[in-house]
Amino acid sequence: MLYYLTATIYVLVCFLLMLVILLQQGKGGDIANAFGGGTSQAAFGARAGATVLSRATTVCAILFLLGALVVGVIGQRGPGSVVGGRTPQRQAPAR
């Protein structure tokens, strides 16, 4: 039960991390900025929104890494699965 709860929270953190990364604006590596033609198109101003999204990315990344470790450790202790290849041990035939 704990494994499924942890895995569900981990998947939600993964989706949240993807969302936060996709909301960020690029650092300006396109051709217009190379020749001085780039302008700031940030919705929150030049730098204010970047700090909030950067901190959210950092928090989500830490949760992502810790969640991967926790799911991996809990998954090792759980019962075997068909995919995992664990089969029940057979008893030796009686003579």
C-alpha positions as CSV (number, residue, x, y, z in Angstrom):
1,M,0.0,0.0,0.0
2,L,2.8,2.4,0.9
3,Y,4.5,1.6,-2.4
4,Y,1.5,2.6,-4.5
5,L,1.0,5.8,-2.5
6,T,4.7,6.7,-2.9
7,A,4.6,5.9,-6.6
8,T,1.5,8.0,-7.1
9,I,3.0,11.0,-5.4
10,Y,6.2,10.5,-7.4
11,V,4.3,10.6,-10.7
12,L,2.6,13.8,-9.6
13,V,5.9,15.4,-8.8
14,C,7.2,14.3,-12.3
15,F,4.3,16.0,-14.0
16,L,4.7,19.1,-11.8
17,L,8.4,19.2,-12.7
18,M,7.7,19.0,-16.4
19,L,5.1,21.8,-16.1
20,V,7.5,24.1,-14.2
21,I,10.3,23.5,-16.7
22,L,8.0,24.2,-19.7
23,L,6.7,27.4,-18.1
24,Q,10.2,28.9,-17.9
25,Q,11.5,31.2,-20.6
26,G,14.7,30.4,-22.4
27,K,18.0,32.1,-21.5
28,G,18.0,33.9,-24.9
29,G,20.2,31.8,-27.0
30,D,18.4,32.4,-30.2
31,I,19.8,34.3,-33.2
32,A,18.0,37.6,-32.4
33,N,19.7,37.9,-29.0
34,A,23.1,37.2,-30.6
35,F,22.9,40.4,-32.6
36,G,21.2,42.5,-29.9
37,G,17.7,42.3,-31.3
38,G,16.2,40.3,-28.5
39,T,13.7,41.9,-26.1
40,S,12.3,40.7,-22.8
41,Q,9.0,39.0,-23.2
42,A,8.6,37.7,-19.7
43,A,5.1,37.9,-18.3
44,F,6.3,38.7,-14.8
45,G,9.0,41.3,-15.9
46,A,12.6,40.8,-16.6
47,R,13.7,38.8,-13.6
48,A,10.8,38.6,-11.0
49,G,9.1,35.5,-12.6
50,A,12.4,33.8,-13.2
51,T,13.2,33.6,-9.5
52,V,9.9,32.0,-8.6
53,L,10.1,29.5,-11.3
54,S,13.7,28.7,-10.6
55,R,13.0,28.0,-7.0
56,A,10.0,25.8,-7.9
57,T,12.2,23.9,-10.4
58,T,14.9,23.4,-7.7
59,V,12.3,22.1,-5.2
60,C,10.7,19.8,-7.8
61,A,14.0,18.5,-8.8
62,I,15.0,17.6,-5.3
63,L,11.6,15.9,-4.7
64,F,12.1,14.1,-8.0
65,L,15.5,12.7,-7.0
66,L,14.4,11.8,-3.4
67,G,11.3,10.2,-4.8
68,A,13.3,8.0,-7.2
69,L,15.4,6.8,-4.3
70,V,12.4,6.1,-2.1
71,V,10.5,4.3,-4.8
72,G,13.6,2.2,-5.7
73,V,14.2,1.2,-2.1
74,I,10.6,0.4,-1.3
75,G,10.3,-1.5,-4.6
76,Q,13.2,-3.8,-3.7
77,R,11.5,-4.9,-0.5
78,G,8.1,-5.7,-2.0
79,P,6.8,-9.0,-3.3
80,G,8.1,-10.4,-6.5
81,S,6.3,-9.7,-9.8
82,V,5.9,-11.5,-13.0
83,V,8.1,-9.0,-14.8
84,G,10.8,-9.2,-12.1
85,G,11.4,-12.9,-12.7
86,R,11.0,-14.0,-9.1
87,T,9.3,-17.4,-8.9
88,P,8.2,-19.3,-5.8
89,Q,10.7,-21.9,-4.5
90,R,9.7,-25.5,-5.1
91,Q,10.1,-28.1,-2.5
92,A,12.1,-31.2,-3.2
93,P,10.0,-34.3,-3.9
94,A,9.5,-36.7,-1.0
95,R,11.1,-40.1,-1.4
